């Protein structure tokens, strides 16, 4: 399934990803941890891998491609279950600011 959605900043993007990953398993966002890792292409950040780690060793992932303004959601077996087209998305500037904020915290 493909959805079109406006998530103009990183905080909204992160909250939406966590909500959708939890919704698939019927979990509350407070029950899980969302790990994030920047994705790089030729030494520059081009997106973000987000992995939900829940109870029972449950893991689900989402990949945000900043260049395409898309989020791809994957289940525990690596099958894509949702694709979201962002209009507008936070862009690379929003990601850079978020990453800077985490380093200084």
C-alpha positions as CSV (number, residue, x, y, z in Angstrom):
1,X,0.0,0.0,0.0
2,X,1.2,3.5,-0.8
3,X,0.2,6.6,1.1
4,X,0.8,10.3,0.5
5,X,1.4,12.4,3.7
6,X,2.9,15.7,4.8
7,X,5.5,15.4,7.6
8,X,7.5,18.6,7.3
9,X,9.8,18.1,10.2
10,X,11.9,15.4,11.8
11,X,9.9,15.1,15.0
12,X,6.7,14.4,13.1
13,X,8.5,11.9,10.9
14,X,9.8,10.0,13.8
15,X,6.5,9.9,15.7
16,X,4.7,8.7,12.5
17,X,7.2,5.9,11.9
18,X,7.0,4.8,15.6
19,X,3.2,4.8,15.4
20,X,3.0,2.8,12.2
21,X,5.5,0.2,13.3
22,X,3.7,-0.2,16.7
23,X,0.2,-0.3,15.0
24,X,1.2,-3.3,12.9
25,X,1.8,-5.4,16.1
26,X,-0.7,-3.8,18.4
27,X,1.9,-2.3,20.7
28,X,2.0,1.0,22.6
29,X,4.8,3.3,21.5
30,X,5.9,3.6,25.2
31,X,6.6,-0.2,25.2
32,X,9.2,-0.1,22.5
33,X,12.6,1.5,21.7
34,X,13.2,3.1,18.3
35,X,16.8,2.9,17.3
36,X,18.0,5.2,14.5
37,X,21.0,5.1,12.2
38,X,21.9,7.6,9.5
39,X,22.3,6.1,6.0
40,X,25.2,7.4,3.9
41,X,25.9,7.6,0.2
42,X,29.4,8.7,-0.7
43,X,30.1,10.1,2.8
44,X,27.0,12.2,3.0
45,X,23.8,11.4,4.8
46,X,20.9,10.5,2.5
47,X,18.4,9.0,4.8
48,X,17.7,7.2,8.0
49,X,17.2,3.6,9.1
50,X,14.8,3.3,12.1
51,X,14.3,0.0,13.9
52,X,11.6,-0.7,16.5
53,X,12.8,-3.1,19.1
54,X,9.9,-4.5,21.1
55,X,8.9,-7.3,23.4
56,X,9.6,-11.0,22.4
57,X,12.7,-9.9,20.4
58,X,10.3,-8.2,17.9
59,X,12.0,-6.0,15.3
60,X,10.5,-4.0,12.5
61,X,12.2,-1.4,10.4
62,X,11.5,1.7,8.3
63,X,13.8,3.4,5.9
64,X,13.4,7.1,5.2
65,X,15.0,8.1,1.8
66,X,15.4,11.8,2.1
67,X,16.3,12.1,-1.6
68,X,13.1,10.5,-2.7
69,X,11.0,11.8,0.2
70,X,9.7,8.3,0.9
71,X,9.4,6.0,3.9
72,X,9.5,2.2,3.4
73,X,8.2,0.0,6.2
74,X,9.3,-3.6,6.7
75,X,8.0,-6.4,8.9
76,X,10.1,-8.8,10.9
77,X,10.7,-11.0,7.8
78,X,11.9,-8.1,5.7
79,X,8.7,-7.8,3.6
80,X,7.6,-4.3,2.8
81,X,4.1,-3.6,4.2
82,X,3.7,0.1,3.6
83,X,5.3,2.9,1.5
84,X,4.6,6.5,2.2
85,X,5.3,9.4,-0.1
86,X,6.1,12.6,1.8
87,X,4.9,15.9,0.5
88,X,6.6,17.9,2.0
89,X,9.2,15.9,4.0
90,X,11.7,17.2,6.4
91,X,14.5,17.1,3.9
92,X,18.2,16.6,4.6
93,X,18.4,19.9,6.5
94,X,15.8,18.7,9.0
95,X,17.8,15.4,9.4
96,X,21.1,17.3,9.9
97,X,19.6,19.4,12.6
98,X,18.1,16.4,14.4
99,X,21.4,14.5,14.3
100,X,23.2,17.6,15.6
101,X,20.7,17.8,18.5
102,X,21.2,14.2,19.5
103,X,25.0,14.6,19.5
104,X,24.9,17.6,21.8
105,X,22.4,16.0,24.2
